Amino acid sequence: MNLLPPILLVDTNAADRDLASLVLNGAFGEVAVEPIGDASALTRALAARRFGLVITELELGWIGGTEVVRLVRELEPNCAVILFTRLLSAELVDEAIRLGVDAYVSKDSAGYTRLPFAVRSALYRARRRAMENAREAPYRRVFEDLPVGIFVATSDGEILEANAALARVLAFDSPEELTRRSLRHFFVQEGAAERWRTTLEKAGSIEGFEAELRKADGAPVRVRLRTSFVEGELARTRQLLGMVEVVASPAADREGAAARAPAGRSRDELEQMAYVVSHDLQQPLNVVGRFLDLLAERESEQLTATGREYLEHAMNGAANLQRMMDAMLRYARVNTGEQRFDLVDLNRVRERVVETLDKEISDLDAEVTSDELPLVMADETQMEQLFQNLLSNSLKFHGVEPPRIHIGVSEDPDAWTVSFRDNGIGIAPRDAERIFQMFQRLHTQDEYPGTGIGLAVCKKIVDRHGGRISVESSVGRGATFHVTLPKSTGAEAGGDW
């Protein structure tokens, strides 16, 4: 499997090019390397733009090495560039830094050994640089300090990016070292990678796939993989987003430890996530927001039209990030709330939510009707949040006709099922499970603004109440969300989570 993008290897010394190619092929498998030894070959290669990494010597004779970097940066600003050279003077290093070279490797025996790591590091840095202007970048950076491993991979399972927690789980010194490695190679048990991949292809996502992965030192670690296909940030390509949690041994699972662990583990992870968001990110974001406001208020007239456009984009990005962090806090607090369950009249809940959404309902000429709803044992505040998220969802994703939403109810001996039926744009059946996962969006931000977390909050609330949530829908035919809540007060134990 080719784990690297096409490479331009710029060096007048053919023997050095051949040796570097051998090292890269040995480390990464078959690699597409285009050797460049003169000006005409470089011109053709740059014009074709079929490269994702450039490795260049500084001493070329026919062109300066830093000029190669400059040309690459002008054509492909996000391309990874490595200086692989015998000449590393202070002046050239300063110039290379200014041009944004991603790695420096001395061309000696130790340097050839270091070259594969430099490639991983350079590609990691280039991806991070490319994402600075990507729409989802601020949201994804929230994950970097989470205590669970996070990765982004190609649809084939080649790791593009990982956080520090995943590096620790797999005993690597840094996330960069995981870059451009295949997920398949980490599975210890024969056939596990194929089972994981087959399940993922069929379902589009996996909530919990347990397997043993091989750490950098060769030792196994048992983990739970949560993976799903998402749309790539930098291009309209399918990628994998995954979470890796360390779990107990199979023996401990059989003895029941796994049955007790999820609640405590979930609470600990969500509390840490809430802390990261509220403490570590809120304050610097507030500072950014204040200075952007001051810039808009005091210096806007001094800016060019382009400058004002950039300022508006920056302010919108800060506002979007604030909304995302607020949404994450709401998600984190579902299981950490102190509110115990009481008898709740869902009719009153519906009335308050409809009143809250009155302006949106009026603006869209929408209509909300309802059956008589039951009394349930629940956390009233979370019931309001559940109703508001589901009604807001139906209002947002309306079709050509004004929204028509009906809240129905059915009963069986053990549970009530409350259904939210609308006439909106609907959901493809293949996405019926995925929409309840965090940050899973079926539409672009321009089409339907939002955080992609509302339905995940709904699921977390329903789970806490011992119930279940599902959707019946097809594209263009509206959607019906079913929320089943148990009649038994046994769910009240959830109030102690």
Residue pairs with C-beta under 8 A, 6 or more apart in sequence:
1 29
1 156
1 158
1 182
2 28
2 29
2 30
2 31
2 32
3 28
3 29
3 158
3 180
3 181
3 182
4 24
4 28
4 31
4 32
4 52
4 53
4 119
4 123
4 180
5 32
5 51
5 52
5 53
5 123
6 32
6 33
6 34
6 50
6 51
6 52
6 53
7 24
7 31
7 32
7 33
7 34
7 51
7 52
7 53
7 54
7 55
8 34
8 36
8 42
8 45
8 51
8 53
8 54
8 55
8 56
9 17
9 20
9 21
9 33
9 34
9 35
9 36
9 55
9 56
10 36
10 42
10 54
10 55
10 56
10 57
10 60
10 65
10 68
11 17
11 20
11 35
11 36
11 37
11 55
11 56
11 57
11 60
11 84
12 37
12 38
12 57
12 59
12 60
12 61
12 62
13 57
14 35
14 37
16 57
16 107
17 35
17 37
19 112
20 33
20 55
20 84
20 112
20 115
21 31
21 33
21 35
23 112
23 115
23 116
24 31
24 33
24 115
24 116
24 119
25 31
25 33
27 115
27 116
27 119
28 116
28 119
28 180
34 45
34 50
34 51
35 41
36 42
36 45
38 62
39 62
39 63
42 63
42 68
45 51
46 71
46 72
46 75
49 75
49 76
51 76
51 79
52 79
52 80
52 123
53 79
53 80
53 81
53 82
53 119
53 122
53 123
53 126
54 68
54 69
54 72
54 79
54 80
54 81
54 82
55 81
55 82
55 84
55 119
56 65
56 68
56 69
56 81
56 82
56 83
56 84
56 85
57 65
57 83
57 84
57 85
57 86
57 107
58 64
58 65
58 66
58 83
58 85
58 87
58 88
58 92
59 65
59 85
59 86
59 87
60 68
65 83
65 85
65 92
66 92
66 95
66 96
66 99
69 81
69 83
69 96
69 99
69 100
69 101
70 99
72 79
72 81
73 79
73 81
73 99
73 100
77 129
78 126
78 127
78 129
78 130
79 126
80 102
80 103
80 119
80 122
80 123
80 125
80 126
81 100
81 101
81 102
81 122
82 101
82 102
82 103
82 104
82 105
82 118
82 119
82 122
83 96
83 101
83 103
83 104
83 105
84 105
84 107
84 111
84 115
84 118
85 104
85 105
85 106
85 107
86 106
86 107
86 108
88 104
88 106
93 104
96 104
100 129
102 121
102 122
102 123
102 125
102 126
103 118
103 119
103 121
103 122
103 125
104 118
105 111
105 114
105 115
105 118
117 176
117 177
119 180
120 176
120 177
120 178
120 179
120 180
121 176
121 179
123 179
123 180
124 161
124 175
124 176
124 179
125 176
127 160
127 161
127 179
127 234
128 161
130 234
131 137
131 140
131 233
131 234
134 233
134 234
135 233
135 445
136 233
137 233
138 317
138 320
138 321
138 324
139 320
139 321
139 324
139 439
139 451
140 152
140 233
142 276
142 277
142 281
142 324
142 325
142 328
143 150
143 163
144 150
144 163
144 164
145 163
145 164
145 276
145 280
146 163
146 165
146 269
146 272
146 273
146 276
147 165
147 268
147 269
147 272
148 165
148 243
148 244
148 245
148 269
149 162
149 163
149 165
149 166
149 167
149 168
149 169
149 170
149 223
149 243
149 244
149 245
150 162
150 163
150 165
150 166
150 241
150 242
150 243
150 244
151 159
151 160
151 161
151 162
151 163
151 166
151 178
151 183
151 240
151 241
151 242
151 244
152 159
152 160
152 161
152 162
152 239
152 240
152 241
152 242
153 159
153 160
153 183
153 239
153 240
153 242
154 160
154 237
154 239
154 240
155 229
155 237
155 238
155 239
155 240
156 182
157 182
157 183
157 184
157 197
157 240
158 180
158 181
158 182
158 183
159 178
159 179
159 180
159 181
159 182
159 183
160 179
160 180
160 239
161 175
161 179
162 175
162 178
162 179
163 175
164 174
164 175
166 175
166 178
166 244
167 173
167 174
167 175
167 177
167 178
169 213
169 215
169 221
169 223
169 244
169 246
170 178
170 186
170 213
170 215
170 216
170 221
171 215
171 216
171 217
171 219
172 178
172 216
177 216
183 193
183 240
183 242
184 193
184 197
185 214
186 213
186 214
187 193
187 196
187 211
187 212
187 213
187 214
188 211
188 212
188 213
188 214
188 220
189 211
189 212
192 211
192 212
196 206
196 209
196 211
196 225
196 227
199 206
199 209
200 206
200 227
200 228
200 229
200 240
203 433
204 228
204 229
204 430
204 431
204 433
204 434
205 226
205 227
205 228
205 229
205 433
205 434
205 437
206 225
206 226
206 227
206 228
207 226
208 224
208 225
208 226
209 224
209 225
209 226
209 227
210 222
210 223
210 224
210 225
210 247
211 222
211 223
211 225
212 220
212 221
212 222
212 223
213 220
213 221
213 222
213 223
213 244
214 220
215 221
221 246
222 246
222 247
222 248
222 249
222 250
223 244
223 245
223 246
223 247
224 244
224 245
224 247
225 242
225 243
225 244
226 242
226 243
226 244
226 245
227 240
227 241
227 242
227 243
228 240
228 241
228 242
228 434
228 437
228 440
229 238
229 239
229 240
229 241
230 238
230 239
230 240
230 241
230 440
231 237
231 238
231 239
232 238
232 239
245 265
247 253
247 258
247 261
248 257
248 258
248 261
252 258
263 335
263 497
266 335
267 335
267 336
267 497
270 331
270 332
270 333
270 334
270 335
270 336
271 332
271 336
273 328
273 332
274 328
274 329
274 332
274 333
274 336
277 325
277 328
277 329
277 332
278 325
278 329
281 325
282 325
285 318
285 321
285 322
285 325
288 318
289 315
289 318
289 319
289 322
292 311
292 314
292 315
292 318
293 315
295 311
296 311
296 315
300 308
300 311
303 311
320 445
323 451
324 451
324 453
327 451
327 453
327 454
327 457
328 453
330 385
330 453
330 457
331 438
331 453
331 456
331 457
331 460
334 382
334 457
334 460
334 461
334 464
335 460
335 464
335 497
336 497
337 379
337 381
337 382
337 495
338 495
339 379
339 380
339 381
339 382
339 495
340 379
340 492
340 495
340 496
341 377
341 378
341 379
341 465
341 489
341 491
341 492
341 494
341 495
342 377
342 378
342 379
342 380
343 375
343 376
343 377
344 375
344 376
344 377
344 378
344 379
344 380
344 383
345 373
345 375
346 373
346 374
346 375
346 376
346 383
346 387
346 418
347 370
347 372
347 373
349 373
349 380
349 383
349 384
349 387
350 370
350 373
350 387
350 407
352 384
353 384
353 387
353 388
353 391
354 361
354 368
354 391
356 388
357 388
357 391
357 392
357 395
360 366
360 392
360 395
361 367
361 368
361 395
361 403
364 395
364 398
364 402
364 403
365 402
366 395
366 398
366 402
366 403
366 404
366 405
367 402
367 403
367 404
367 405
368 391
368 405
368 406
368 407
369 404
369 405
369 406
369 407
370 406
370 407
370 408
371 406
371 407
371 408
371 409
372 409
373 407
373 409
373 418
374 409
374 411
374 416
376 383
376 416
376 485
376 487
377 487
377 488
377 489
377 491
377 492
378 465
378 485
379 461
379 464
379 465
379 495
382 461
382 464
382 465
383 461
385 457
385 461
386 458
386 461
386 462
386 483
389 454
389 455
389 457
389 458
390 420
390 458
390 481
390 483
391 405
391 420
392 454
393 454
393 455
393 481
394 403
394 405
394 420
394 422
394 424
394 479
395 403
395 405
396 448
396 450
397 422
397 424
397 425
397 448
397 479
398 422
398 423
398 424
398 425
399 423
399 424
399 425
399 476
399 478
401 423
403 422
403 423
403 424
404 422
404 423
405 420
405 421
405 422
406 420
406 421
406 422
407 418
407 419
407 420
407 421
408 418
408 419
408 421
409 416
409 417
409 418
409 419
410 416
410 417
410 419
411 417
413 487
414 486
414 487
414 488
415 467
415 484
415 485
415 486
415 487
416 484
416 485
416 487
417 482
417 483
417 484
417 485
418 482
418 483
418 485
419 480
419 481
419 482
419 483
420 480
420 481
420 483
421 478
421 479
421 480
422 478
422 479
422 480
423 478
424 478
424 479
425 475
425 476
426 473
426 474
426 475
426 476
426 477
426 478
426 479
427 435
427 442
427 471
427 473
427 474
427 475
427 479
428 442
428 473
428 474
428 475
429 473
429 474
431 442
432 470
432 471
432 472
432 473
434 440
435 442
435 455
435 471
436 455
436 456
436 458
436 459
436 469
437 456
438 452
438 453
438 456
439 451
439 452
439 453
439 456
440 452
440 456
441 450
441 452
458 469
458 481
458 483
459 469
462 468
462 469
462 483
462 484
462 485
464 494
464 497
465 485
465 486
465 491
465 494
466 485
466 486
466 488
466 490
466 491
466 494
467 483
467 484
467 485
467 486
467 491
468 483
468 484
469 481
469 482
469 483
469 484
470 481
470 482
471 479
471 480
471 481
471 482
472 479
472 480
472 482
473 479
473 480
485 491
